[in-house]
Amino acid sequence: MESTAELPDVVASPEVASTSKLPRIIVIAVGLIVGCGVGAFVAGPAIAAKLHGAPATAHPAKAEAGKDNNGKEVAKVLRVIDNLVLNPAGTDGSRYLMLTATFEVKDAVSDELLKSRDAEVRDVLIGRLALKTVEELTDVTKREALKAEVLASLVPLFPPGTLKHVYFPQFVIQ
């Protein structure tokens, strides 16, 4: 005796199947659009800045109080050139120096001149420092001599007395 129980035929009509998938498709599409937007406008720039460094910028001059040789209070005019990245000599690109250079200049006119020649200053800085080995760059006792060498290499670009001093507030070797 063979018993066959009849099961009801439950076949979803095409209309029911397509309407139940529609909300799922909309949710997926909205999620993809939001994800692309977040990636393009938030995560992408943050990752690019971390990998390649922030865009190179020269900060406007800052006036800081100081004293001249007579003890009178005078304002220092400083120009910051940051995001200088270079490979030291003999590293074959395996090491790098990330540097910020701040120049003390004679006055606001000198600052404008330095600002207008930013590309040339960057080129001289990178060219001069790329000739140094990691050992020369990491030797703290030679840092003042390095600053003097950098200053001397930039003097021909400017009228006498324009550049007074150079500071390296950021000097990182990796």
MODELLER restraints for C-alpha pairs under 7 A, 6 or more apart:
rsr = mdl.restraints
at = mdl.atoms
rsr.add(forms.Gaussian(group=physical.xy_distance, feature=features.Distance(at['CA:56:A'], at['CA:82:A']), mean=6.50, stdev=0.5))
rsr.add(forms.Gaussian(group=physical.xy_distance, feature=features.Distance(at['CA:56:A'], at['CA:83:A']), mean=5.25, stdev=0.5))
rsr.add(forms.Gaussian(group=physical.xy_distance, feature=features.Distance(at['CA:57:A'], at['CA:81:A']), mean=6.52, stdev=0.5))
rsr.add(forms.Gaussian(group=physical.xy_distance, feature=features.Distance(at['CA:57:A'], at['CA:82:A']), mean=6.10, stdev=0.5))
rsr.add(forms.Gaussian(group=physical.xy_distance, feature=features.Distance(at['CA:58:A'], at['CA:80:A']), mean=5.61, stdev=0.5))
rsr.add(forms.Gaussian(group=physical.xy_distance, feature=features.Distance(at['CA:58:A'], at['CA:81:A']), mean=4.52, stdev=0.5))
rsr.add(forms.Gaussian(group=physical.xy_distance, feature=features.Distance(at['CA:58:A'], at['CA:82:A']), mean=6.26, stdev=0.5))
rsr.add(forms.Gaussian(group=physical.xy_distance, feature=features.Distance(at['CA:59:A'], at['CA:79:A']), mean=6.32, stdev=0.5))
rsr.add(forms.Gaussian(group=physical.xy_distance, feature=features.Distance(at['CA:59:A'], at['CA:80:A']), mean=5.07, stdev=0.5))
rsr.add(forms.Gaussian(group=physical.xy_distance, feature=features.Distance(at['CA:59:A'], at['CA:81:A']), mean=6.46, stdev=0.5))
rsr.add(forms.Gaussian(group=physical.xy_distance, feature=features.Distance(at['CA:60:A'], at['CA:79:A']), mean=5.99, stdev=0.5))
rsr.add(forms.Gaussian(group=physical.xy_distance, feature=features.Distance(at['CA:61:A'], at['CA:77:A']), mean=5.92, stdev=0.5))
rsr.add(forms.Gaussian(group=physical.xy_distance, feature=features.Distance(at['CA:61:A'], at['CA:78:A']), mean=4.87, stdev=0.5))
rsr.add(forms.Gaussian(group=physical.xy_distance, feature=features.Distance(at['CA:61:A'], at['CA:79:A']), mean=4.48, stdev=0.5))
rsr.add(forms.Gaussian(group=physical.xy_distance, feature=features.Distance(at['CA:61:A'], at['CA:111:A']), mean=6.63, stdev=0.5))
rsr.add(forms.Gaussian(group=physical.xy_distance, feature=features.Distance(at['CA:62:A'], at['CA:77:A']), mean=5.58, stdev=0.5))
rsr.add(forms.Gaussian(group=physical.xy_distance, feature=features.Distance(at['CA:62:A'], at['CA:78:A']), mean=5.03, stdev=0.5))
rsr.add(forms.Gaussian(group=physical.xy_distance, feature=features.Distance(at['CA:62:A'], at['CA:79:A']), mean=6.67, stdev=0.5))
rsr.add(forms.Gaussian(group=physical.xy_distance, feature=features.Distance(at['CA:63:A'], at['CA:75:A']), mean=5.48, stdev=0.5))
rsr.add(forms.Gaussian(group=physical.xy_distance, feature=features.Distance(at['CA:63:A'], at['CA:76:A']), mean=5.07, stdev=0.5))
rsr.add(forms.Gaussian(group=physical.xy_distance, feature=features.Distance(at['CA:63:A'], at['CA:77:A']), mean=4.66, stdev=0.5))
rsr.add(forms.Gaussian(group=physical.xy_distance, feature=features.Distance(at['CA:63:A'], at['CA:78:A']), mean=6.33, stdev=0.5))
rsr.add(forms.Gaussian(group=physical.xy_distance, feature=features.Distance(at['CA:64:A'], at['CA:75:A']), mean=5.16, stdev=0.5))
rsr.add(forms.Gaussian(group=physical.xy_distance, feature=features.Distance(at['CA:64:A'], at['CA:76:A']), mean=4.81, stdev=0.5))
rsr.add(forms.Gaussian(group=physical.xy_distance, feature=features.Distance(at['CA:64:A'], at['CA:77:A']), mean=6.66, stdev=0.5))
rsr.add(forms.Gaussian(group=physical.xy_distance, feature=features.Distance(at['CA:65:A'], at['CA:73:A']), mean=6.69, stdev=0.5))
rsr.add(forms.Gaussian(group=physical.xy_distance, feature=features.Distance(at['CA:65:A'], at['CA:74:A']), mean=5.75, stdev=0.5))
rsr.add(forms.Gaussian(group=physical.xy_distance, feature=features.Distance(at['CA:65:A'], at['CA:75:A']), mean=4.40, stdev=0.5))
rsr.add(forms.Gaussian(group=physical.xy_distance, feature=features.Distance(at['CA:65:A'], at['CA:76:A']), mean=5.88, stdev=0.5))
rsr.add(forms.Gaussian(group=physical.xy_distance, feature=features.Distance(at['CA:66:A'], at['CA:73:A']), mean=5.73, stdev=0.5))
rsr.add(forms.Gaussian(group=physical.xy_distance, feature=features.Distance(at['CA:66:A'], at['CA:74:A']), mean=5.30, stdev=0.5))
rsr.add(forms.Gaussian(group=physical.xy_distance, feature=features.Distance(at['CA:66:A'], at['CA:75:A']), mean=5.79, stdev=0.5))
rsr.add(forms.Gaussian(group=physical.xy_distance, feature=features.Distance(at['CA:66:A'], at['CA:76:A']), mean=6.26, stdev=0.5))
rsr.add(forms.Gaussian(group=physical.xy_distance, feature=features.Distance(at['CA:67:A'], at['CA:73:A']), mean=4.56, stdev=0.5))
rsr.add(forms.Gaussian(group=physical.xy_distance, feature=features.Distance(at['CA:67:A'], at['CA:74:A']), mean=5.47, stdev=0.5))
rsr.add(forms.Gaussian(group=physical.xy_distance, feature=features.Distance(at['CA:68:A'], at['CA:74:A']), mean=6.41, stdev=0.5))
rsr.add(forms.Gaussian(group=physical.xy_distance, feature=features.Distance(at['CA:76:A'], at['CA:104:A']), mean=6.64, stdev=0.5))
rsr.add(forms.Gaussian(group=physical.xy_distance, feature=features.Distance(at['CA:77:A'], at['CA:104:A']), mean=5.67, stdev=0.5))
rsr.add(forms.Gaussian(group=physical.xy_distance, feature=features.Distance(at['CA:77:A'], at['CA:105:A']), mean=5.60, stdev=0.5))
rsr.add(forms.Gaussian(group=physical.xy_distance, feature=features.Distance(at['CA:77:A'], at['CA:106:A']), mean=6.89, stdev=0.5))
rsr.add(forms.Gaussian(group=physical.xy_distance, feature=features.Distance(at['CA:77:A'], at['CA:107:A']), mean=6.05, stdev=0.5))
rsr.add(forms.Gaussian(group=physical.xy_distance, feature=features.Distance(at['CA:77:A'], at['CA:108:A']), mean=6.80, stdev=0.5))
rsr.add(forms.Gaussian(group=physical.xy_distance, feature=features.Distance(at['CA:78:A'], at['CA:102:A']), mean=6.38, stdev=0.5))
rsr.add(forms.Gaussian(group=physical.xy_distance, feature=features.Distance(at['CA:78:A'], at['CA:103:A']), mean=5.41, stdev=0.5))
rsr.add(forms.Gaussian(group=physical.xy_distance, feature=features.Distance(at['CA:78:A'], at['CA:104:A']), mean=4.54, stdev=0.5))
rsr.add(forms.Gaussian(group=physical.xy_distance, feature=features.Distance(at['CA:78:A'], at['CA:105:A']), mean=6.18, stdev=0.5))
rsr.add(forms.Gaussian(group=physical.xy_distance, feature=features.Distance(at['CA:79:A'], at['CA:102:A']), mean=5.50, stdev=0.5))
rsr.add(forms.Gaussian(group=physical.xy_distance, feature=features.Distance(at['CA:79:A'], at['CA:103:A']), mean=5.17, stdev=0.5))
rsr.add(forms.Gaussian(group=physical.xy_distance, feature=features.Distance(at['CA:79:A'], at['CA:104:A']), mean=6.60, stdev=0.5))
rsr.add(forms.Gaussian(group=physical.xy_distance, feature=features.Distance(at['CA:79:A'], at['CA:111:A']), mean=6.67, stdev=0.5))
rsr.add(forms.Gaussian(group=physical.xy_distance, feature=features.Distance(at['CA:80:A'], at['CA:101:A']), mean=5.97, stdev=0.5))
rsr.add(forms.Gaussian(group=physical.xy_distance, feature=features.Distance(at['CA:80:A'], at['CA:102:A']), mean=4.30, stdev=0.5))
rsr.add(forms.Gaussian(group=physical.xy_distance, feature=features.Distance(at['CA:80:A'], at['CA:103:A']), mean=6.45, stdev=0.5))
rsr.add(forms.Gaussian(group=physical.xy_distance, feature=features.Distance(at['CA:81:A'], at['CA:100:A']), mean=5.80, stdev=0.5))
rsr.add(forms.Gaussian(group=physical.xy_distance, feature=features.Distance(at['CA:81:A'], at['CA:101:A']), mean=5.27, stdev=0.5))
rsr.add(forms.Gaussian(group=physical.xy_distance, feature=features.Distance(at['CA:81:A'], at['CA:102:A']), mean=6.06, stdev=0.5))
rsr.add(forms.Gaussian(group=physical.xy_distance, feature=features.Distance(at['CA:82:A'], at['CA:99:A']), mean=6.52, stdev=0.5))
rsr.add(forms.Gaussian(group=physical.xy_distance, feature=features.Distance(at['CA:82:A'], at['CA:100:A']), mean=4.15, stdev=0.5))
rsr.add(forms.Gaussian(group=physical.xy_distance, feature=features.Distance(at['CA:82:A'], at['CA:101:A']), mean=6.21, stdev=0.5))
rsr.add(forms.Gaussian(group=physical.xy_distance, feature=features.Distance(at['CA:83:A'], at['CA:98:A']), mean=6.65, stdev=0.5))
rsr.add(forms.Gaussian(group=physical.xy_distance, feature=features.Distance(at['CA:83:A'], at['CA:99:A']), mean=6.23, stdev=0.5))
rsr.add(forms.Gaussian(group=physical.xy_distance, feature=features.Distance(at['CA:83:A'], at['CA:100:A']), mean=6.08, stdev=0.5))
rsr.add(forms.Gaussian(group=physical.xy_distance, feature=features.Distance(at['CA:84:A'], at['CA:98:A']), mean=5.64, stdev=0.5))
rsr.add(forms.Gaussian(group=physical.xy_distance, feature=features.Distance(at['CA:84:A'], at['CA:99:A']), mean=5.05, stdev=0.5))
rsr.add(forms.Gaussian(group=physical.xy_distance, feature=features.Distance(at['CA:84:A'], at['CA:100:A']), mean=6.28, stdev=0.5))
rsr.add(forms.Gaussian(group=physical.xy_distance, feature=features.Distance(at['CA:85:A'], at['CA:96:A']), mean=6.73, stdev=0.5))
rsr.add(forms.Gaussian(group=physical.xy_distance, feature=features.Distance(at['CA:85:A'], at['CA:97:A']), mean=5.60, stdev=0.5))
rsr.add(forms.Gaussian(group=physical.xy_distance, feature=features.Distance(at['CA:85:A'], at['CA:98:A']), mean=4.50, stdev=0.5))
rsr.add(forms.Gaussian(group=physical.xy_distance, feature=features.Distance(at['CA:85:A'], at['CA:99:A']), mean=6.35, stdev=0.5))
rsr.add(forms.Gaussian(group=physical.xy_distance, feature=features.Distance(at['CA:86:A'], at['CA:96:A']), mean=5.50, stdev=0.5))
rsr.add(forms.Gaussian(group=physical.xy_distance, feature=features.Distance(at['CA:86:A'], at['CA:97:A']), mean=5.38, stdev=0.5))
rsr.add(forms.Gaussian(group=physical.xy_distance, feature=features.Distance(at['CA:86:A'], at['CA:98:A']), mean=6.75, stdev=0.5))
rsr.add(forms.Gaussian(group=physical.xy_distance, feature=features.Distance(at['CA:86:A'], at['CA:126:A']), mean=6.34, stdev=0.5))
rsr.add(forms.Gaussian(group=physical.xy_distance, feature=features.Distance(at['CA:86:A'], at['CA:130:A']), mean=6.29, stdev=0.5))
rsr.add(forms.Gaussian(group=physical.xy_distance, feature=features.Distance(at['CA:87:A'], at['CA:93:A']), mean=5.66, stdev=0.5))
rsr.add(forms.Gaussian(group=physical.xy_distance, feature=features.Distance(at['CA:87:A'], at['CA:95:A']), mean=5.99, stdev=0.5))
rsr.add(forms.Gaussian(group=physical.xy_distance, feature=features.Distance(at['CA:87:A'], at['CA:96:A']), mean=4.41, stdev=0.5))
rsr.add(forms.Gaussian(group=physical.xy_distance, feature=features.Distance(at['CA:87:A'], at['CA:97:A']), mean=6.17, stdev=0.5))
rsr.add(forms.Gaussian(group=physical.xy_distance, feature=features.Distance(at['CA:87:A'], at['CA:130:A']), mean=5.96, stdev=0.5))
rsr.add(forms.Gaussian(group=physical.xy_distance, feature=features.Distance(at['CA:88:A'], at['CA:95:A']), mean=6.90, stdev=0.5))
rsr.add(forms.Gaussian(group=physical.xy_distance, feature=features.Distance(at['CA:88:A'], at['CA:96:A']), mean=6.18, stdev=0.5))
rsr.add(forms.Gaussian(group=physical.xy_distance, feature=features.Distance(at['CA:88:A'], at['CA:97:A']), mean=6.81, stdev=0.5))
rsr.add(forms.Gaussian(group=physical.xy_distance, feature=features.Distance(at['CA:88:A'], at['CA:130:A']), mean=4.68, stdev=0.5))
rsr.add(forms.Gaussian(group=physical.xy_distance, feature=features.Distance(at['CA:88:A'], at['CA:131:A']), mean=6.48, stdev=0.5))
rsr.add(forms.Gaussian(group=physical.xy_distance, feature=features.Distance(at['CA:88:A'], at['CA:132:A']), mean=5.74, stdev=0.5))
rsr.add(forms.Gaussian(group=physical.xy_distance, feature=features.Distance(at['CA:88:A'], at['CA:133:A']), mean=5.29, stdev=0.5))
rsr.add(forms.Gaussian(group=physical.xy_distance, feature=features.Distance(at['CA:88:A'], at['CA:134:A']), mean=5.97, stdev=0.5))
rsr.add(forms.Gaussian(group=physical.xy_distance, feature=features.Distance(at['CA:89:A'], at['CA:130:A']), mean=5.65, stdev=0.5))
rsr.add(forms.Gaussian(group=physical.xy_distance, feature=features.Distance(at['CA:89:A'], at['CA:131:A']), mean=5.25, stdev=0.5))
rsr.add(forms.Gaussian(group=physical.xy_distance, feature=features.Distance(at['CA:89:A'], at['CA:132:A']), mean=5.43, stdev=0.5))
rsr.add(forms.Gaussian(group=physical.xy_distance, feature=features.Distance(at['CA:89:A'], at['CA:133:A']), mean=4.70, stdev=0.5))
rsr.add(forms.Gaussian(group=physical.xy_distance, feature=features.Distance(at['CA:90:A'], at['CA:133:A']), mean=6.27, stdev=0.5))
rsr.add(forms.Gaussian(group=physical.xy_distance, feature=features.Distance(at['CA:95:A'], at['CA:174:A']), mean=5.49, stdev=0.5))
rsr.add(forms.Gaussian(group=physical.xy_distance, feature=features.Distance(at['CA:96:A'], at['CA:173:A']), mean=5.73, stdev=0.5))
rsr.add(forms.Gaussian(group=physical.xy_distance, feature=features.Distance(at['CA:96:A'], at['CA:174:A']), mean=5.47, stdev=0.5))
rsr.add(forms.Gaussian(group=physical.xy_distance, feature=features.Distance(at['CA:97:A'], at['CA:172:A']), mean=5.62, stdev=0.5))
rsr.add(forms.Gaussian(group=physical.xy_distance, feature=features.Distance(at['CA:97:A'], at['CA:173:A']), mean=4.48, stdev=0.5))
rsr.add(forms.Gaussian(group=physical.xy_distance, feature=features.Distance(at['CA:97:A'], at['CA:174:A']), mean=6.55, stdev=0.5))
rsr.add(forms.Gaussian(group=physical.xy_distance, feature=features.Distance(at['CA:98:A'], at['CA:171:A']), mean=5.98, stdev=0.5))
rsr.add(forms.Gaussian(group=physical.xy_distance, feature=features.Distance(at['CA:98:A'], at['CA:172:A']), mean=5.13, stdev=0.5))
rsr.add(forms.Gaussian(group=physical.xy_distance, feature=features.Distance(at['CA:98:A'], at['CA:173:A']), mean=6.40, stdev=0.5))
rsr.add(forms.Gaussian(group=physical.xy_distance, feature=features.Distance(at['CA:99:A'], at['CA:168:A']), mean=7.00, stdev=0.5))
rsr.add(forms.Gaussian(group=physical.xy_distance, feature=features.Distance(at['CA:99:A'], at['CA:170:A']), mean=5.25, stdev=0.5))
rsr.add(forms.Gaussian(group=physical.xy_distance, feature=features.Distance(at['CA:99:A'], at['CA:171:A']), mean=4.72, stdev=0.5))
rsr.add(forms.Gaussian(group=physical.xy_distance, feature=features.Distance(at['CA:99:A'], at['CA:172:A']), mean=6.42, stdev=0.5))
rsr.add(forms.Gaussian(group=physical.xy_distance, feature=features.Distance(at['CA:100:A'], at['CA:168:A']), mean=5.77, stdev=0.5))
rsr.add(forms.Gaussian(group=physical.xy_distance, feature=features.Distance(at['CA:100:A'], at['CA:169:A']), mean=6.08, stdev=0.5))
rsr.add(forms.Gaussian(group=physical.xy_distance, feature=features.Distance(at['CA:100:A'], at['CA:170:A']), mean=4.93, stdev=0.5))
rsr.add(forms.Gaussian(group=physical.xy_distance, feature=features.Distance(at['CA:100:A'], at['CA:171:A']), mean=6.69, stdev=0.5))
rsr.add(forms.Gaussian(group=physical.xy_distance, feature=features.Distance(at['CA:101:A'], at['CA:166:A']), mean=6.67, stdev=0.5))
rsr.add(forms.Gaussian(group=physical.xy_distance, feature=features.Distance(at['CA:101:A'], at['CA:167:A']), mean=5.74, stdev=0.5))
rsr.add(forms.Gaussian(group=physical.xy_distance, feature=features.Distance(at['CA:101:A'], at['CA:168:A']), mean=4.83, stdev=0.5))
rsr.add(forms.Gaussian(group=physical.xy_distance, feature=features.Distance(at['CA:101:A'], at['CA:169:A']), mean=6.73, stdev=0.5))
rsr.add(forms.Gaussian(group=physical.xy_distance, feature=features.Distance(at['CA:102:A'], at['CA:166:A']), mean=5.65, stdev=0.5))
rsr.add(forms.Gaussian(group=physical.xy_distance, feature=features.Distance(at['CA:102:A'], at['CA:167:A']), mean=5.02, stdev=0.5))
rsr.add(forms.Gaussian(group=physical.xy_distance, feature=features.Distance(at['CA:102:A'], at['CA:168:A']), mean=6.31, stdev=0.5))
rsr.add(forms.Gaussian(group=physical.xy_distance, feature=features.Distance(at['CA:103:A'], at['CA:163:A']), mean=6.88, stdev=0.5))
rsr.add(forms.Gaussian(group=physical.xy_distance, feature=features.Distance(at['CA:103:A'], at['CA:165:A']), mean=5.83, stdev=0.5))
rsr.add(forms.Gaussian(group=physical.xy_distance, feature=features.Distance(at['CA:103:A'], at['CA:166:A']), mean=4.55, stdev=0.5))
rsr.add(forms.Gaussian(group=physical.xy_distance, feature=features.Distance(at['CA:103:A'], at['CA:167:A']), mean=6.37, stdev=0.5))
rsr.add(forms.Gaussian(group=physical.xy_distance, feature=features.Distance(at['CA:104:A'], at['CA:163:A']), mean=6.19, stdev=0.5))
rsr.add(forms.Gaussian(group=physical.xy_distance, feature=features.Distance(at['CA:104:A'], at['CA:164:A']), mean=5.37, stdev=0.5))
rsr.add(forms.Gaussian(group=physical.xy_distance, feature=features.Distance(at['CA:104:A'], at['CA:165:A']), mean=5.05, stdev=0.5))
rsr.add(forms.Gaussian(group=physical.xy_distance, feature=features.Distance(at['CA:104:A'], at['CA:166:A']), mean=6.20, stdev=0.5))
rsr.add(forms.Gaussian(group=physical.xy_distance, feature=features.Distance(at['CA:105:A'], at['CA:111:A']), mean=6.16, stdev=0.5))
rsr.add(forms.Gaussian(group=physical.xy_distance, feature=features.Distance(at['CA:105:A'], at['CA:162:A']), mean=5.53, stdev=0.5))
rsr.add(forms.Gaussian(group=physical.xy_distance, feature=features.Distance(at['CA:105:A'], at['CA:163:A']), mean=4.66, stdev=0.5))
rsr.add(forms.Gaussian(group=physical.xy_distance, feature=features.Distance(at['CA:105:A'], at['CA:164:A']), mean=5.37, stdev=0.5))
rsr.add(forms.Gaussian(group=physical.xy_distance, feature=features.Distance(at['CA:106:A'], at['CA:161:A']), mean=6.71, stdev=0.5))
rsr.add(forms.Gaussian(group=physical.xy_distance, feature=features.Distance(at['CA:106:A'], at['CA:162:A']), mean=5.21, stdev=0.5))
rsr.add(forms.Gaussian(group=physical.xy_distance, feature=features.Distance(at['CA:106:A'], at['CA:163:A']), mean=6.40, stdev=0.5))
rsr.add(forms.Gaussian(group=physical.xy_distance, feature=features.Distance(at['CA:106:A'], at['CA:164:A']), mean=6.53, stdev=0.5))
rsr.add(forms.Gaussian(group=physical.xy_distance, feature=features.Distance(at['CA:110:A'], at['CA:162:A']), mean=5.67, stdev=0.5))
rsr.add(forms.Gaussian(group=physical.xy_distance, feature=features.Distance(at['CA:121:A'], at['CA:154:A']), mean=6.95, stdev=0.5))
rsr.add(forms.Gaussian(group=physical.xy_distance, feature=features.Distance(at['CA:125:A'], at['CA:150:A']), mean=6.68, stdev=0.5))
rsr.add(forms.Gaussian(group=physical.xy_distance, feature=features.Distance(at['CA:128:A'], at['CA:150:A']), mean=6.98, stdev=0.5))
rsr.add(forms.Gaussian(group=physical.xy_distance, feature=features.Distance(at['CA:147:A'], at['CA:166:A']), mean=6.22, stdev=0.5))
rsr.add(forms.Gaussian(group=physical.xy_distance, feature=features.Distance(at['CA:151:A'], at['CA:166:A']), mean=6.76, stdev=0.5))
